[in-house]
Amino acid sequence: MTPMQAPTRAVLHNRDLLQLLADYDSLLRRANADRAAVQQLFRQPGSAGEE
């Protein structure tokens, strides 16, 4: 897994910084939702993670 590149958006105003933070928060929420979905899939009977 390679790290993501730094954002190319220039932060010139507070509005730009707020948008950058909103974008980051959106990506973080998406990653958490994806992680939860994968965990749920592995808990299902017949999955690779079946206990």
Phi, psi and omega per residue, in radians:
M1 nan 2.178 -3.131
T2 -1.727 2.522 3.136
P3 -1.184 2.649 3.109
M4 -1.297 2.628 3.096
Q5 -1.291 2.759 3.079
A6 -1.127 2.569 3.135
P7 -1.075 2.531 -3.125
T8 -1.565 -0.159 -3.126
R9 -1.200 2.251 3.100
A10 -1.383 2.369 3.121
V11 -1.740 1.715 -3.105
L12 -1.837 -0.434 -3.086
H13 -2.341 2.876 3.077
N14 -1.016 -0.630 3.130
R15 -1.043 -0.701 3.118
D16 -1.124 -0.721 3.123
L17 -1.144 -0.727 3.107
L18 -1.101 -0.677 3.112
Q19 -1.171 -0.700 3.100
L20 -1.078 -0.756 3.102
L21 -1.145 -0.672 3.106
A22 -1.131 -0.714 3.100
D23 -1.099 -0.754 3.118
Y24 -1.079 -0.780 3.141
D25 -1.082 -0.703 3.115
S26 -1.090 -0.775 3.109
L27 -1.119 -0.692 3.131
L28 -1.126 -0.760 3.107
R29 -1.107 -0.689 3.127
R30 -1.135 -0.758 3.131
A31 -1.097 -0.716 3.124
N32 -1.151 -0.701 3.110
A33 -1.141 -0.728 3.108
D34 -1.103 -0.739 3.134
R35 -1.080 -0.766 3.136
A36 -1.124 -0.677 3.134
A37 -1.145 -0.709 3.122
V38 -1.146 -0.735 3.103
Q39 -1.066 -0.707 3.130
Q40 -1.140 -0.696 3.114
L41 -1.100 -0.715 -3.125
F42 -1.221 -0.374 3.133
R43 -1.442 -0.211 -3.111
Q44 -1.279 2.536 3.091
P45 -1.055 2.443 3.127
G46 1.507 0.017 3.127
S47 -1.508 2.992 -3.132
A48 -1.151 -0.438 -3.112
G49 -1.675 0.262 -3.095
E50 -1.084 2.390 3.140
E51 -1.639 nan nan
